[in-house]
Amino acid sequence: MSKIHKNWITIIIFLIFSTALYFRYELELYTYLCEEESNAPACFVLYKEYSEREMSLPAKRYLKVSCEKEYELACNELEKSRVDESR
């Protein structure tokens, strides 16, 4: 097998492995970014992920944290959810 083929196989294996790790540790990555790095969009992504999994308590927590960090989309979503709850 030529050196070029070996390089391509190595790159493909690396990409597959990296993708698998990302999908395995996706929530942990966003949790770290949100809590340790104060990344408001990461908190909002966590809200969306937990909402899709129908885990309302962590979803609400991360939505509030994201809004507290002044992420406009999160504040709009929080306001929308407050209006829906008041009905």
C-alpha positions as CSV (number, residue, x, y, z in Angstrom):
1,M,0.0,0.0,0.0
2,S,1.4,3.4,-0.9
3,K,2.2,6.1,1.6
4,I,-0.7,8.3,0.3
5,H,-3.2,5.5,1.0
6,K,-1.8,5.0,4.5
7,N,-2.1,8.8,5.2
8,W,-5.7,8.9,4.0
9,I,-6.6,5.8,6.1
10,T,-5.0,7.5,9.2
11,I,-6.9,10.7,8.5
12,I,-10.2,8.9,8.1
13,I,-9.7,6.8,11.3
14,F,-8.8,10.0,13.2
15,L,-12.0,11.7,12.0
16,I,-14.2,8.8,12.8
17,F,-12.7,8.5,16.3
18,S,-13.0,12.3,16.9
19,T,-16.6,12.3,15.8
20,A,-17.4,9.3,18.1
21,L,-15.8,11.1,21.0
22,Y,-17.7,14.3,20.3
23,F,-21.1,12.5,20.2
24,R,-20.2,10.5,23.3
25,Y,-19.2,13.6,25.4
26,E,-21.3,16.3,23.8
27,L,-23.2,17.2,27.0
28,E,-20.1,17.2,29.1
29,L,-18.4,19.5,26.6
30,Y,-21.2,22.0,26.7
31,T,-21.5,21.7,30.5
32,Y,-17.9,22.5,30.9
33,L,-18.1,25.5,28.5
34,C,-21.2,26.8,30.2
35,E,-20.2,26.4,33.8
36,E,-16.4,26.8,33.7
37,E,-15.9,29.2,30.8
38,S,-19.1,31.2,31.3
39,N,-20.2,30.6,27.7
40,A,-23.8,31.7,27.4
41,P,-24.5,30.0,24.0
42,A,-23.3,26.7,25.4
43,C,-25.8,27.1,28.2
44,F,-28.5,27.7,25.6
45,V,-27.4,24.6,23.7
46,L,-27.7,22.6,27.0
47,Y,-31.2,24.0,27.4
48,K,-32.2,22.8,23.9
49,E,-30.6,19.4,24.5
50,Y,-32.3,18.8,27.8
51,S,-35.6,20.1,26.4
52,E,-35.4,17.6,23.6
53,R,-34.8,14.8,26.1
54,E,-37.8,16.1,28.2
55,M,-35.7,16.8,31.2
56,S,-37.3,20.1,32.3
57,L,-35.4,20.9,35.5
58,P,-31.9,21.0,34.0
59,A,-33.4,22.7,30.9
60,K,-34.9,25.5,32.9
61,R,-31.7,25.9,34.9
62,Y,-29.5,26.3,31.9
63,L,-32.0,28.7,30.2
64,K,-31.9,30.9,33.3
65,V,-28.1,30.8,33.4
66,S,-27.9,31.7,29.7
67,C,-30.2,34.6,30.2
68,E,-28.3,35.8,33.3
69,K,-25.2,35.8,31.1
70,E,-27.1,38.2,28.8
71,Y,-27.6,35.8,25.8
72,E,-30.5,37.5,24.0
73,L,-32.0,34.3,22.5
74,A,-32.2,32.7,25.9
75,C,-33.8,35.8,27.4
76,N,-36.4,35.8,24.6
77,E,-37.1,32.1,25.2
78,L,-37.4,32.6,28.9
79,E,-39.8,35.4,28.4
80,K,-41.8,33.2,26.1
81,S,-41.9,30.4,28.6
82,R,-43.1,32.7,31.4
83,V,-45.9,34.0,29.2
84,D,-46.9,30.4,28.4
85,E,-46.9,29.4,32.1
86,S,-49.0,32.4,33.1
87,R,-51.8,31.3,30.8
